[in-house]
Amino acid sequence: MKFLTLTQTIFSSMLDLFLSLHFLTALLPVALIPISTSLSVETKALLELRRQLNDPMGYLESWKESQPPCQFVGVTCDDSGQVIGISLANLSLSGKISPSVSVLHSLSSLDLGANAISGIVPAALANCTNLQVLNLSTNSLIGQLPDLSTLQNLRVLDLSTNRFIGKFPSWVGKLPGLVQLGLAANNFQEGDIPQGIGNLKNLTWLFLAQCNLRGEIPASIFQLTSLGTLDFSGNQISGKLPKAISNLRNLYKIELYQNNLTGEIPPDLANLSQLREFDISRNQLTGKLPAEIGTLKNLTIFHIYSNNFWGEIPKEFGEFQFLVSFSIYQNNFSGEFPANLGRFSPLNAVDISENSFSGEFPRFLCQSNNLQFLLALDNNFSGEFPDSYANCKTLQRFRICQNNFSGKIPDALWGLPFAVIIDVSDNSFTGGISSDIGISASLTQLYVQNNRFSGKLPIELGKLPQLQKLFAFNNSFSGKIPSQIGNLKQLSSLHLENNELIGYVPLELGMCNRLVDLNIAQNSLSGDIPETLSMLTSLNSLNLSDNKLTGSIPEGLESLKLSLIDFSENQLSGRIPPGLLMMAGDEAFLGNTALCIDKIPESQRFPDIMVCNVSHSHEELFGKQILLVLVILLAMSILLAGLAFVSYKSFKLEECDKRRELKEGMEKDSKWILESFHPTKFDPEEICNLEEENLIGCGSTGEVYRVDLNKNRGTVAVKQLWKGDSAKALMAEIDIMGKIKHRNILKLYACLRGGGSNFLVFEYMPNGNLYQALRREIKGRQPELDWNKRYKIALGAAQGIMYLHHDCSPAIIHRDIKSTNILLDEEYEAKIADFGIAKIVEESEMSCFAGTHGYMAPELAYSFKATEKSDIYSFGVVLLELLTGLSPTDSQFFGGKDIVFWVSTHLDVQNLGEVFDSRLSNSEDDMLKVLKIAILCTTKLSSLRPTMREVVNMLIDADPCTVITTAKSYGKNC
């Protein structure tokens, strides 16, 4: 084995020598020119480096043969004219690092950080033995790191945030001069922390977050007494936080969050008098907090959330003078909160949610008027909320829900000009919403439900242009619904149910064109249902039940594709639109004695609703028509009787064969279990009797067939799940799809189980999936999907995913967003499908492999933990498919690259013409807007990706029809 290792080392050295000699040979003609030899070689080396880099912003225009290298932008020379530094950080560069840099023997600093450089790190870099600073962080470098232990002069080595693989580079322990070491956020193999790092006695900065490290922190690490920053966050480190950490007297930053640490915080931590930032969140730590921590006078950040700490917060914490961020949510703390916390410090963020604090709420958290985030939900605080917060105008997120507060909220506290969310729900507050609410112009979410509020809803609610959610149900609000609510163009959810509201339903509600969820049930509203509600094209749920509404149900509501409606317990009259009846069933209309329905087939009777009356003359004419039809049918029956008798036996034989096949599949369990989520009745035999010619798709969990229901009851799609794990996938899909209803989520009608088989019945999508539609063409080889249709699909899919992420509680992560899982109805409305591997966020760690190659976010390569941001990356890939017409792993992407890489390379050279689908014309400006959104969604760092709500808002702003149409006159394809 030693001989083999020696052989490999010699071979690697010979290869590097060969490459260096080859490069020097190429430079030989230049070296013979009678000028400074070293300068010519360095110029050639730098130009070769420039040649392999893409420079879309033109920062390297000065790198020319006619210029001496010391005048190149970013290049530093010593007094003799030799290159000693290259600094090209954050210049939007891409491409690869040329081995030519190895010729720069005087190079002491190479900084290429914060770019988009790919490829490998050249092994020839090991020849730059004068290097003191090597920064290649925040790029897209891949492969295994070469052994750079020959760089004995290195003081700074930062290779963090790339895509390196292989074993963790233990050779870093052979660089005794290192002062800063960063290898974080790479895809190294799982392994222990190398003991050799303890040899780096000069280290002041150790950044090894997200490196797949496991096991305990070696004792030698706690001998690095010069260390100022210790960051092992986002690994799988176990064991206890040792007392020996107190040896590191120069530590000012400890980042150990998201590991598997256990035990208690040692009181010796208080010996770290320089400590400013302390984050041990998301571990399994327990016990009480040592009172000695209160002596850390320099502390600015204290984060210990998502652990198992208990007991009271020591009163000594109230003496902090520089504390900026205090986050302890999701623990088991109890008792009264330290009264003085924040009194002497410039607090900016406080999150003490999901504990069991009781007593009065602390008064001084906003003493410095610097507080932006105040989160104290799900505790047992009681009494009135302190009026000291009335002047806390810096608040952006204010959440004190799920406590036992009572009394009135100070009027001035409703007026928070920078607040994005105000949540005082689930308490016992009284009084009303102050007119000062109109000052909160940045508000997107207002939650006041489940309190004892009364009085009128202020008309100033109409002055909140960014408001998306208004939840005020289960209170005693009275008076009319303010018509000014119609000004809220961003409003998506309005819940005013179970109050004492009177008057008409405002016509202006029809102007809230982004409204998805409207519930004003259980009030005393009167008058007609406004026709303007038919203009709410995004509406998914409408509940007007338990009011005093009169008149008829507007026919236009049929066009809204609602998933949930309820008009029950009103005084409505007239005909029920058939489409609404078929969608919601008769329960949605009960308690309206004057409502009626058209006569419908016997199989779909609604016994609790009367049939609409028809005139006597019409009945007589109808009777004669029926008699004539019966006579004709009788005559035809006699004529056909002979033929029927001849074919009877063969027909019966064929029928018996079919029944025998069906019976064989039902031998294990002769009873079918049918669970229905829709009023339409299904016959198990017509569902399970699938034919190969009706196969329309094959997904990750089963085959999908088209089934035409008998008696002209329409068409459905039936998924027959694979054997084996089908039951598990079946339950996952039912659990999720049975609970969610949205116009952009595929409707689940029913589930059928029996005979060892499992079937899911969905609404049928006549236009198939997006992947297929992108490849279909119509006359003149034009694509079936023009840009307006593609935009409509993108927005619809985004709204469906936004519903999963933001409107489901807890949120749902799909984990397999791709074009084949986006289905299209007859009007090209997008429907998200295939929830077989989706997960509810709070259910589990979601640590299993999921997703499809080409759509998977880069962080899933080293962490199987999917998040909402993983879905957003996948959706960004779908946007690129819509823009380019190509698949994520198209054959024209050479070298195993994907569509994200391919698009980025064209952006680097500003060649957008080759990015967009050439079959689409005159849409480049609109497509460019969506391309920018796609780039944001596919950003490498998940933290930089937008939320799905932000994506939807950006897509709405990119609507190609907004410039040329009005709200009531959309073009044919808009």
ABEGO torsion letter per residue (X at the ends): XAAAAAAAAAAAAAAAAAAAAAAAAAAAAAAABBBBAAAAAAAAAAAAAAAABBBAAGAAAABBAABBAAABBGBBBBAAGBBABBBABGAGBBEBBBAAAAABAABABBBABGBABBEBBBAAAAABAABABBBABGBABBEBBBBAAABAABABBBABGBABBEBBBAAAAABAABABBBABGBABBBBBBBAAAAABAABABBBABGAGBBEBBBAAAAABAABABBBABGBABBEBBBAAAAABAABABBBABGBABBEBBBAAAAABAABABBBABGBABBEBBBAAAAABAABABBBABGBABBEBBBAAAAABAABABBBABGBABBEBBBAABGAABBBABBBABGBABBEBBBAAAAAAGABABBBABGBABBEBBBAAAAABAABABBBABGBABBEBBBAAAABBAABABBBABGBABBEBBBAAAAABAABABBBABGBABBEBBBAAAAABAABABBBABGBABBEBBBAAAAABAABABBBABGBABBEBBBAAAAABAABABBBABGBABBEBBBAAAAABAABABBBABGBABBEBBBAAAAAAGBABBBABGBABBEBBBAAAAAAAEAAAABGBAABBBBBBBAAABBAABBBBBBBAAAAAAAAAAAAAAAAAAAAAAAAAAAAAAAAAAAAAAAAAAAAAAAAAAAAABABBBBBBABABBBBAAAAABBBAAABABBBAAEBBBBBBBBGGAEBBBBBBBBBEAAAAAAAAAAAAAAABBBAABBBBABBBBEGGBBBBBBBBBAAEBAAAAAABBBBGGBBABBAAAAAAAAAAAAAAAAAAAAABOBBBBAGABBAAABBBBAAGBBBBBGAAABBBAAABAGABBBEBBGABBAAAAABABBBAAAAAAAAAAAAAAAAAGBBAABAABBGGBBAAAAAAAAAAAGBAAAABBAABBGAAAAAAAAAAAAAAAABABAAABBBAAAAAAAAAAABAAAAABBAABBBAAX
